[in-house]
Amino acid sequence: MGVGTDQSVRCEVPYFPAAAVGIALLWIVGLVYVGLLGPSHPGYPWDLLILCGLLLLTVCVSLIRSRHVVRAVEFTKSQVRLESRANVRTVRMADVRAVSVEHTGDTASGYQATSLRLEWRDGARSVSCDHDPALGQAIRRLLPSHVAVHERWDQLHEPSTG
């Protein structure tokens, strides 16, 4: 989050395609397994081609999808900008109905994430940022009074052991 001189609040969104990486690893393990079985395995070339095709499809879909994931949200007095690598969506402040800011974490590390939910006339969008304790107050100071800004600090939970 940063407060600029032109009175804006910006939230950067870290992105890691965990699902795509997991699926790609699954296809790679399958390729290694089929490769270890060798050409004596019935259906060998087709199994190999199918797994290679699925791996290629996963990579292509992930690259396309990653271009449309919101990477930053910037609030100004007149608009909200949702930025991805492919495009920028601008929502007029008159259309914004509510903004929710939620802080989460665990007892071992403290608060680690800040989730931001933006609701406007034709839709809504949620993003998760690194923890920023000042984000809610900065947004509240910047936005007009007709926009409801709700901030919630979740109770810290025990870290998962598994």
C-alpha positions in Angstrom: 0.0 0.0 0.0 1.2 3.4 -0.7 -0.3 6.9 -0.4 0.9 9.0 -3.2 1.1 12.8 -3.5 -1.9 12.8 -5.8 -4.0 11.3 -3.0 -4.2 7.7 -4.0 -4.0 4.4 -2.2 -2.5 1.4 -4.0 -2.5 -2.2 -3.0 -0.1 -4.6 -4.8 -1.3 -8.2 -5.2 1.3 -11.0 -5.1 0.4 -13.8 -7.6 1.6 -17.4 -7.6 -0.3 -19.9 -9.8 -0.3 -22.7 -7.2 -3.0 -24.7 -8.9 -1.4 -24.6 -12.3 2.0 -25.5 -10.9 0.4 -28.5 -9.0 -1.3 -29.7 -12.1 1.8 -29.3 -14.3 3.8 -31.3 -11.7 1.2 -34.0 -11.9 1.7 -34.2 -15.7 5.5 -34.2 -15.3 5.3 -37.1 -12.8 3.1 -39.0 -15.3 5.6 -38.3 -18.1 8.4 -39.7 -16.0 6.4 -42.7 -15.0 5.4 -43.5 -18.6 9.0 -42.9 -19.6 10.3 -45.4 -17.0 7.8 -48.0 -18.2 9.5 -47.8 -21.6 8.3 -48.7 -25.1 7.3 -52.2 -24.0 4.3 -50.7 -22.3 1.1 -51.2 -24.4 -0.1 -47.8 -25.6 3.3 -46.3 -24.9 3.5 -43.6 -27.6 -0.1 -42.5 -27.1 0.2 -42.2 -23.3 3.3 -40.1 -23.8 1.6 -37.9 -26.4 -1.5 -37.4 -24.2 0.6 -36.4 -21.1 2.8 -34.0 -23.2 -0.4 -32.5 -24.6 -1.9 -32.0 -21.2 1.3 -30.5 -19.9 1.4 -28.1 -22.8 -2.3 -27.2 -22.4 -1.8 -26.5 -18.7 1.1 -24.2 -19.4 -0.8 -22.3 -22.1 -3.9 -21.9 -20.1 -1.9 -20.7 -17.1 0.0 -18.1 -19.1 -3.2 -16.7 -20.6 -5.0 -16.7 -17.3 -2.1 -15.0 -15.4 -2.4 -12.0 -17.8 -5.9 -11.4 -16.5 -5.3 -11.7 -12.8 -5.6 -8.4 -10.9 -2.1 -7.4 -9.8 -2.9 -4.0 -8.3 -5.8 -2.0 -7.0 -5.5 1.8 -6.8 -8.0 4.1 -5.2 -8.3 7.8 -6.0 -11.0 10.2 -5.0 -12.7 9.8 -8.4 -12.1 6.1 -9.4 -10.8 2.7 -8.6 -8.3 1.1 -11.0 -8.0 -2.7 -11.2 -4.8 -3.5 -13.0 -3.7 -6.7 -14.7 -1.0 -7.3 -17.2 -3.5 -7.5 -20.0 -5.8 -4.5 -19.2 -6.9 -1.9 -16.7 -10.5 -1.7 -15.5 -11.6 1.6 -14.1 -14.7 1.9 -11.8 -16.1 5.3 -11.1 -16.3 6.2 -7.5 -20.0 7.0 -8.0 -20.6 3.3 -8.8 -18.7 1.9 -5.8 -21.0 0.7 -3.1 -18.7 -0.8 -0.5 -15.1 -1.7 0.3 -14.3 -4.5 2.9 -10.8 -4.9 4.3 -10.1 -8.0 6.3 -6.8 -8.8 8.1 -5.9 -12.5 8.8 -3.0 -14.4 10.3 -1.9 -17.0 12.8 -0.5 -16.8 16.4 3.0 -17.8 15.3 3.5 -15.1 12.6 0.9 -12.5 13.5 -1.2 -10.9 10.8 0.1 -11.9 7.4 -2.6 -11.1 4.8 -5.0 -8.3 4.0 -8.0 -9.2 1.9 -9.8 -6.4 0.0 -13.3 -6.8 -1.4 -14.7 -4.1 -3.7 -18.4 -4.0 -4.6 -19.7 -1.7 -7.3 -23.0 -1.4 -9.3 -22.2 -4.1 -11.9 -20.0 -6.5 -9.9 -17.5 -7.2 -7.3 -13.9 -8.3 -7.0 -11.8 -9.7 -4.1 -8.0 -9.7 -3.9 -5.5 -10.7 -1.2 -2.5 -8.5 -0.5 0.4 -8.7 1.9 -0.6 -7.5 5.4 -1.0 -3.7 5.6 -2.4 -2.5 8.9 -3.0 1.0 7.5 -4.9 0.1 4.4 -8.4 0.4 5.8 -7.8 3.8 7.4 -6.1 5.1 4.3 -9.0 4.0 2.1 -11.5 5.4 4.6 -9.8 8.8 4.6 -9.6 8.9 0.8 -13.1 7.7 -0.3 -16.3 9.8 -0.2 -18.8 9.3 2.6 -21.3 7.4 0.4 -18.9 4.5 0.1 -19.1 2.1 3.1 -15.6 1.0 4.2 -15.7 -2.0 6.6 -12.5 -3.1 8.3 -12.3 -6.4 10.2 -9.4 -7.9 12.1 -9.9 -11.7 12.4 -8.8 -13.4 15.5 -5.4 -15.0 15.1 -5.7 -18.8 14.7 -3.2 -21.5 15.5 -0.9 -22.3 12.6 -1.6 -25.5 10.7 0.8 -28.3 11.3 0.1 -30.4 8.2 
